[in-house]
Amino acid sequence: MTVDIPARLAEVMPGIRRDLEDLVRIQSVSADPERAGEVERSAEATRDLFAAEGFEAEIVRAYDGAPPAVIAKKAGPEGAPTVLLYAHHDVQPENDHADWDSPPWEPTERGDRLYARGAADDKAGIAAHLGAVRIFGDELPVNLVMFIEGEEEVGSDTLVELLNTHKDRLEADVIVIADSGNWDIGEPALTTSLRGLVRMDIEVRTLTHAVHSGMWGGLVPDSIMTLSRLIASLNDDAGNVAVEGLHSGPAADVEYPEARLRAESGAAEGIEWIGSGSVVERLWTKPSVSITGFDAPKVEGASNTLTPAARCRISMRIAPGDTTANAVQCLQAHLEKHVAWGATLSTTVVDTGEATQIDATGPAYDAARAAFAEAWDGTEPVDMGVGGSIPFIAEFLEAFPQASVLVTGVEDPDTRAHGANEGLHLAEFEKVVKAEAFLLRNLGELAR
């Protein structure tokens, strides 16, 4: 019997919306030890949702006290391919509630969006998988495995161990990772490349102790000026990354209109773009360097004193085709070469994540493109890159080299994931659920 996907979608969406809102109300902030119990509660709720659909579902962890993940399995027809559906149930901190237009833990519909922390990233990913499951009920076209992680927002430290420990249960022909987004409202996308990440803390020291700026200024360099000079060396005058030895590559031929760039980036009026090359090359396939933290005395209350040491955190995005080992080596060499006036340089690598380049060819990708075009009424999906990093995708590719990995998601350019007023576009979310159902149907037909 053929499942009428559009008709079933209309039937299941109200329940999916309720379940999504219930998940969002759980404050599963993995970065906050005081809310570890909420992360556990989120895992339990996720497990119960899939168990109610006939899955063999359980909570797993790498060791006692490790973050909880959920693995759930349900068999389809004999001989059908196996599809693993990934999402994560942990979320980012909500930060200052005053920055939100509605309470961050109470899902609130305004206009065409549902606002709350995790409403998109990534509890909507869980809900999208659940929606596709409910559309088929007990008539699944494929064998399904759910892997819902509980520590993605804090670096997935135990993911590799979980993948290795449960490899037999997670083995799949196709892996669908629902933690990315679409090109725009009404324009679906498949993510085919992501930049990698190197975060490094650097400190420069010029004095053994603070001294009077009037007595010694003009002779002794202060650490803040020295560090500022070193930071400035990381980019050339045009804003391109000046660290030698990093990889750059071409990007897809996709137009990113100026008006959209201005609206989505939050750039202040009059700000000029930095770097050279096409916009998508600069965002997707060239390296970038940003300063995301700086330790120095506050302006208020600052005394006339030369500061002996200053510290900052560098966030470097590396292009697909590069490696974190090479990037760390190149960055270290650059810093050592450019630190001025004999200052003592100390560096600490905070964390790294490899870049990803996916070969988006083959039957699984053909099935995905057809499913997206059908769900979006004939609009073909864009193959897009992402400037941010999802390091665990590289770990899935390494753990399951024979699987086709599809990176999709529910986000759009105005989702504001990780920020205040995170919002899920409800009409697009419904299309995502429909597209996933079409994809599972198409993959099942491949076997026949």
DAGIGI-V228827 format. One line per field, one symbol per residue. psi: psi as a letter, one per 30 degrees, with the letter a starting at -180 (. if undefined). A space follows every 10 residues. Layout:
psi=???
This chain:
psi=kkkjeeeeee efeeeeeeee eeeefkiijf fjffgeeeee eeeeeeeeee efggkjklkl lelkflkklk kkkkkalkfl lkkkkkakfl lllfbjfffk flkfgjkkkk bgljklkfee jgffeeeeee eeeeefbghk flkkkkjjlg gefgfhegee eeeeegeeff klekkjjigb alelkfjllk kfkklakkkk kkkkkflflk lkfeefkfek kleeeeeeee efffkaffgk kgjkflklll llikkjkeee eeeffgklkf kkklllllef eefeglllkl jflkjlklek gklikkkekl klkkjkkklk flleeeeeee eeeeeeefkl gglkkkkkke llkklkjkjh lleeeeeeee eeeeeghfjk kkjllkfaki ffeeeeeeei ffkkjkjaaf llfgehkfal hkkkjeeeee eeeeeeeeee eeeefef.
